[in-house]
Amino acid sequence: MYKNILVPVVLDEDHDPKSSYLLAQALADEGAKFTVVHVMETIPAYATAQIPDDVLASRRDEVSDLLTQSAKALPGAETKMLHGHAGRAIVDYADAHGTDCIIVASHKPGLEDFFIGSTAARVVRHAKCSVHVIR
């Protein structure tokens, strides 16, 4: 059983984190810590220069609220917004915070994943802890 579980989520209509939350609860030791994270990809500077600061701040607040709402389905979970490349940010966060299990959802791999790799594939290859992939 695990004591420090990281559950990365994607906050859109096509992804439902319920199965990740259920697995986290099933794999958790008594008193386990749950952290639900969402990674906001970095927007290139040439694009952010054209977007007003208040629009960017509003979107960050909106995503943070969605993350908080989603994490309510996993009792006692903390939330954390990460920034950067998703796979790298997840692995770096797990390493820095003593995570002993990452539960990550994955889509069915396509041809493009063989060339650039998916987030789940990067996490599996680079994480120093157990990784459970849900498909």
TIKEMI-978315 format. One record per residue (C-alpha): x, y negated, z; residue number from 1; residue in one letter. Coordinates in steps of 0.001 Angstrom, whole numbers. Layout:
N
<pt><x>X</x><y>Y</y><z>Z</z><resi>NUM</resi><resn>A</resn></pt>
...
***
This chain:
135
<pt><x>0</x><y>0</y><z>0</z><resi>1</resi><resn>M</resn></pt>
<pt><x>1122</x><y>-3556</y><z>-681</z><resi>2</resi><resn>Y</resn></pt>
<pt><x>1438</x><y>-6520</y><z>1645</z><resi>3</resi><resn>K</resn></pt>
<pt><x>1924</x><y>-9440</y><z>-772</z><resi>4</resi><resn>N</resn></pt>
<pt><x>-109</x><y>-9184</y><z>-3978</z><resi>5</resi><resn>I</resn></pt>
<pt><x>0</x><y>-11659</y><z>-6860</z><resi>6</resi><resn>L</resn></pt>
<pt><x>-2963</x><y>-11791</y><z>-9236</z><resi>7</resi><resn>V</resn></pt>
<pt><x>-2444</x><y>-13991</y><z>-12329</z><resi>8</resi><resn>P</resn></pt>
<pt><x>-5700</x><y>-15003</y><z>-14032</z><resi>9</resi><resn>V</resn></pt>
<pt><x>-6733</x><y>-16661</y><z>-17268</z><resi>10</resi><resn>V</resn></pt>
<pt><x>-9566</x><y>-19120</y><z>-16788</z><resi>11</resi><resn>L</resn></pt>
<pt><x>-11752</x><y>-18808</y><z>-19867</z><resi>12</resi><resn>D</resn></pt>
<pt><x>-14952</x><y>-17068</y><z>-20927</z><resi>13</resi><resn>E</resn></pt>
<pt><x>-13116</x><y>-14148</y><z>-22549</z><resi>14</resi><resn>D</resn></pt>
<pt><x>-11351</x><y>-12998</y><z>-19373</z><resi>15</resi><resn>H</resn></pt>
<pt><x>-13075</x><y>-11659</y><z>-16271</z><resi>16</resi><resn>D</resn></pt>
<pt><x>-10760</x><y>-11155</y><z>-13273</z><resi>17</resi><resn>P</resn></pt>
<pt><x>-13207</x><y>-8947</y><z>-11312</z><resi>18</resi><resn>K</resn></pt>
<pt><x>-11331</x><y>-5719</y><z>-12059</z><resi>19</resi><resn>S</resn></pt>
<pt><x>-8033</x><y>-7348</y><z>-11016</z><resi>20</resi><resn>S</resn></pt>
<pt><x>-9569</x><y>-8473</y><z>-7728</z><resi>21</resi><resn>Y</resn></pt>
<pt><x>-11058</x><y>-5038</y><z>-7053</z><resi>22</resi><resn>L</resn></pt>
<pt><x>-7719</x><y>-3345</y><z>-7723</z><resi>23</resi><resn>L</resn></pt>
<pt><x>-5933</x><y>-5840</y><z>-5470</z><resi>24</resi><resn>A</resn></pt>
<pt><x>-8289</x><y>-4967</y><z>-2627</z><resi>25</resi><resn>Q</resn></pt>
<pt><x>-7881</x><y>-1230</y><z>-3264</z><resi>26</resi><resn>A</resn></pt>
<pt><x>-4063</x><y>-1441</y><z>-3232</z><resi>27</resi><resn>L</resn></pt>
<pt><x>-3794</x><y>-3794</y><z>-264</z><resi>28</resi><resn>A</resn></pt>
<pt><x>-2436</x><y>-2805</y><z>3092</z><resi>29</resi><resn>D</resn></pt>
<pt><x>-4302</x><y>-4091</y><z>6137</z><resi>30</resi><resn>E</resn></pt>
<pt><x>-3632</x><y>-7814</y><z>6504</z><resi>31</resi><resn>G</resn></pt>
<pt><x>-2241</x><y>-8154</y><z>2967</z><resi>32</resi><resn>A</resn></pt>
<pt><x>-1707</x><y>-11578</y><z>1475</z><resi>33</resi><resn>K</resn></pt>
<pt><x>-3372</x><y>-12292</y><z>-1889</z><resi>34</resi><resn>F</resn></pt>
<pt><x>-2290</x><y>-15114</y><z>-4188</z><resi>35</resi><resn>T</resn></pt>
<pt><x>-4310</x><y>-15890</y><z>-7306</z><resi>36</resi><resn>V</resn></pt>
<pt><x>-2344</x><y>-17924</y><z>-9838</z><resi>37</resi><resn>V</resn></pt>
<pt><x>-3078</x><y>-19605</y><z>-13136</z><resi>38</resi><resn>H</resn></pt>
<pt><x>-308</x><y>-20817</y><z>-15417</z><resi>39</resi><resn>V</resn></pt>
<pt><x>-806</x><y>-24014</y><z>-17368</z><resi>40</resi><resn>M</resn></pt>
<pt><x>1398</x><y>-23924</y><z>-20431</z><resi>41</resi><resn>E</resn></pt>
<pt><x>3587</x><y>-26957</y><z>-20914</z><resi>42</resi><resn>T</resn></pt>
<pt><x>2214</x><y>-29406</y><z>-23456</z><resi>43</resi><resn>I</resn></pt>
<pt><x>4897</x><y>-30755</y><z>-25791</z><resi>44</resi><resn>P</resn></pt>
<pt><x>5907</x><y>-34370</y><z>-25109</z><resi>45</resi><resn>A</resn></pt>
<pt><x>4827</x><y>-35511</y><z>-28572</z><resi>46</resi><resn>Y</resn></pt>
<pt><x>1290</x><y>-34375</y><z>-27726</z><resi>47</resi><resn>A</resn></pt>
<pt><x>1131</x><y>-35703</y><z>-24161</z><resi>48</resi><resn>T</resn></pt>
<pt><x>2244</x><y>-39102</y><z>-25419</z><resi>49</resi><resn>A</resn></pt>
<pt><x>-1082</x><y>-39311</y><z>-27265</z><resi>50</resi><resn>Q</resn></pt>
<pt><x>-3264</x><y>-38147</y><z>-24358</z><resi>51</resi><resn>I</resn></pt>
<pt><x>-4198</x><y>-40689</y><z>-21665</z><resi>52</resi><resn>P</resn></pt>
<pt><x>-2862</x><y>-39864</y><z>-18183</z><resi>53</resi><resn>D</resn></pt>
<pt><x>-6341</x><y>-39869</y><z>-16661</z><resi>54</resi><resn>D</resn></pt>
<pt><x>-7492</x><y>-37227</y><z>-19174</z><resi>55</resi><resn>V</resn></pt>
<pt><x>-4539</x><y>-34968</y><z>-18288</z><resi>56</resi><resn>L</resn></pt>
<pt><x>-5149</x><y>-35455</y><z>-14551</z><resi>57</resi><resn>A</resn></pt>
<pt><x>-8864</x><y>-34748</y><z>-14985</z><resi>58</resi><resn>S</resn></pt>
<pt><x>-8149</x><y>-31526</y><z>-16848</z><resi>59</resi><resn>R</resn></pt>
<pt><x>-5675</x><y>-30384</y><z>-14165</z><resi>60</resi><resn>R</resn></pt>
<pt><x>-8306</x><y>-31044</y><z>-11488</z><resi>61</resi><resn>D</resn></pt>
<pt><x>-10923</x><y>-29162</y><z>-13502</z><resi>62</resi><resn>E</resn></pt>
<pt><x>-8646</x><y>-26126</y><z>-13902</z><resi>63</resi><resn>V</resn></pt>
<pt><x>-7745</x><y>-26230</y><z>-10206</z><resi>64</resi><resn>S</resn></pt>
<pt><x>-11463</x><y>-26184</y><z>-9310</z><resi>65</resi><resn>D</resn></pt>
<pt><x>-12062</x><y>-23227</y><z>-11658</z><resi>66</resi><resn>L</resn></pt>
<pt><x>-9160</x><y>-21375</y><z>-10037</z><resi>67</resi><resn>L</resn></pt>
<pt><x>-10542</x><y>-22000</y><z>-6555</z><resi>68</resi><resn>T</resn></pt>
<pt><x>-14000</x><y>-20786</y><z>-7631</z><resi>69</resi><resn>Q</resn></pt>
<pt><x>-12569</x><y>-17655</y><z>-9236</z><resi>70</resi><resn>S</resn></pt>
<pt><x>-10435</x><y>-16782</y><z>-6196</z><resi>71</resi><resn>A</resn></pt>
<pt><x>-13490</x><y>-16790</y><z>-3917</z><resi>72</resi><resn>K</resn></pt>
<pt><x>-14212</x><y>-13305</y><z>-5286</z><resi>73</resi><resn>A</resn></pt>
<pt><x>-11046</x><y>-12069</y><z>-3525</z><resi>74</resi><resn>L</resn></pt>
<pt><x>-11585</x><y>-12695</y><z>207</z><resi>75</resi><resn>P</resn></pt>
<pt><x>-8745</x><y>-14566</y><z>1876</z><resi>76</resi><resn>G</resn></pt>
<pt><x>-6902</x><y>-15297</y><z>-1353</z><resi>77</resi><resn>A</resn></pt>
<pt><x>-4735</x><y>-18377</y><z>-1712</z><resi>78</resi><resn>E</resn></pt>
<pt><x>-4514</x><y>-20167</y><z>-5045</z><resi>79</resi><resn>T</resn></pt>
<pt><x>-1554</x><y>-21645</y><z>-6850</z><resi>80</resi><resn>K</resn></pt>
<pt><x>-1271</x><y>-23508</y><z>-10142</z><resi>81</resi><resn>M</resn></pt>
<pt><x>1938</x><y>-22772</y><z>-12014</z><resi>82</resi><resn>L</resn></pt>
<pt><x>3359</x><y>-24584</y><z>-15030</z><resi>83</resi><resn>H</resn></pt>
<pt><x>5461</x><y>-23388</y><z>-17948</z><resi>84</resi><resn>G</resn></pt>
<pt><x>5698</x><y>-20179</y><z>-19945</z><resi>85</resi><resn>H</resn></pt>
<pt><x>3182</x><y>-17749</y><z>-18414</z><resi>86</resi><resn>A</resn></pt>
<pt><x>5309</x><y>-14608</y><z>-18228</z><resi>87</resi><resn>G</resn></pt>
<pt><x>8364</x><y>-16409</y><z>-16924</z><resi>88</resi><resn>R</resn></pt>
<pt><x>6400</x><y>-18477</y><z>-14388</z><resi>89</resi><resn>A</resn></pt>
<pt><x>4677</x><y>-15381</y><z>-12969</z><resi>90</resi><resn>I</resn></pt>
<pt><x>7930</x><y>-13446</y><z>-12562</z><resi>91</resi><resn>V</resn></pt>
<pt><x>9758</x><y>-16447</y><z>-11083</z><resi>92</resi><resn>D</resn></pt>
<pt><x>6947</x><y>-17077</y><z>-8592</z><resi>93</resi><resn>Y</resn></pt>
<pt><x>6856</x><y>-13399</y><z>-7578</z><resi>94</resi><resn>A</resn></pt>
<pt><x>10623</x><y>-13354</y><z>-7032</z><resi>95</resi><resn>D</resn></pt>
<pt><x>10606</x><y>-16564</y><z>-5003</z><resi>96</resi><resn>A</resn></pt>
<pt><x>7702</x><y>-15549</y><z>-2740</z><resi>97</resi><resn>H</resn></pt>
<pt><x>8481</x><y>-11938</y><z>-1862</z><resi>98</resi><resn>G</resn></pt>
<pt><x>5661</x><y>-10446</y><z>-3909</z><resi>99</resi><resn>T</resn></pt>
<pt><x>5625</x><y>-6650</y><z>-3770</z><resi>100</resi><resn>D</resn></pt>
<pt><x>2891</x><y>-6103</y><z>-6386</z><resi>101</resi><resn>C</resn></pt>
<pt><x>1648</x><y>-8020</y><z>-9417</z><resi>102</resi><resn>I</resn></pt>
<pt><x>-1724</x><y>-7104</y><z>-10894</z><resi>103</resi><resn>I</resn></pt>
<pt><x>-1914</x><y>-8402</y><z>-14444</z><resi>104</resi><resn>V</resn></pt>
<pt><x>-4567</x><y>-7928</y><z>-17100</z><resi>105</resi><resn>A</resn></pt>
<pt><x>-3535</x><y>-7110</y><z>-20646</z><resi>106</resi><resn>S</resn></pt>
<pt><x>-5207</x><y>-7156</y><z>-24012</z><resi>107</resi><resn>H</resn></pt>
<pt><x>-4737</x><y>-4448</y><z>-26599</z><resi>108</resi><resn>K</resn></pt>
<pt><x>-1380</x><y>-5263</y><z>-28186</z><resi>109</resi><resn>P</resn></pt>
<pt><x>-1324</x><y>-6452</y><z>-31751</z><resi>110</resi><resn>G</resn></pt>
<pt><x>1401</x><y>-6839</y><z>-34338</z><resi>111</resi><resn>L</resn></pt>
<pt><x>2334</x><y>-10300</y><z>-33056</z><resi>112</resi><resn>E</resn></pt>
<pt><x>3168</x><y>-8808</y><z>-29640</z><resi>113</resi><resn>D</resn></pt>
<pt><x>5971</x><y>-6753</y><z>-31166</z><resi>114</resi><resn>F</resn></pt>
<pt><x>7728</x><y>-9928</y><z>-32244</z><resi>115</resi><resn>F</resn></pt>
<pt><x>6998</x><y>-12470</y><z>-29521</z><resi>116</resi><resn>I</resn></pt>
<pt><x>5689</x><y>-10298</y><z>-26668</z><resi>117</resi><resn>G</resn></pt>
<pt><x>2655</x><y>-10714</y><z>-24480</z><resi>118</resi><resn>S</resn></pt>
<pt><x>2550</x><y>-12121</y><z>-20971</z><resi>119</resi><resn>T</resn></pt>
<pt><x>1862</x><y>-8700</y><z>-19459</z><resi>120</resi><resn>A</resn></pt>
<pt><x>4746</x><y>-7126</y><z>-21379</z><resi>121</resi><resn>A</resn></pt>
<pt><x>7155</x><y>-9807</y><z>-20150</z><resi>122</resi><resn>R</resn></pt>
<pt><x>5988</x><y>-9354</y><z>-16549</z><resi>123</resi><resn>V</resn></pt>
<pt><x>6392</x><y>-5564</y><z>-16774</z><resi>124</resi><resn>V</resn></pt>
<pt><x>9899</x><y>-5869</y><z>-18230</z><resi>125</resi><resn>R</resn></pt>
<pt><x>11226</x><y>-8531</y><z>-15859</z><resi>126</resi><resn>H</resn></pt>
<pt><x>9442</x><y>-8223</y><z>-12498</z><resi>127</resi><resn>A</resn></pt>
<pt><x>11474</x><y>-6845</y><z>-9622</z><resi>128</resi><resn>K</resn></pt>
<pt><x>8365</x><y>-5483</y><z>-7899</z><resi>129</resi><resn>C</resn></pt>
<pt><x>5581</x><y>-3076</y><z>-8792</z><resi>130</resi><resn>S</resn></pt>
<pt><x>3309</x><y>-4179</y><z>-11629</z><resi>131</resi><resn>V</resn></pt>
<pt><x>-154</x><y>-2754</y><z>-12227</z><resi>132</resi><resn>H</resn></pt>
<pt><x>-1508</x><y>-3502</y><z>-15692</z><resi>133</resi><resn>V</resn></pt>
<pt><x>-5258</x><y>-3488</y><z>-16274</z><resi>134</resi><resn>I</resn></pt>
<pt><x>-6546</x><y>-3025</y><z>-19746</z><resi>135</resi><resn>R</resn></pt>
***
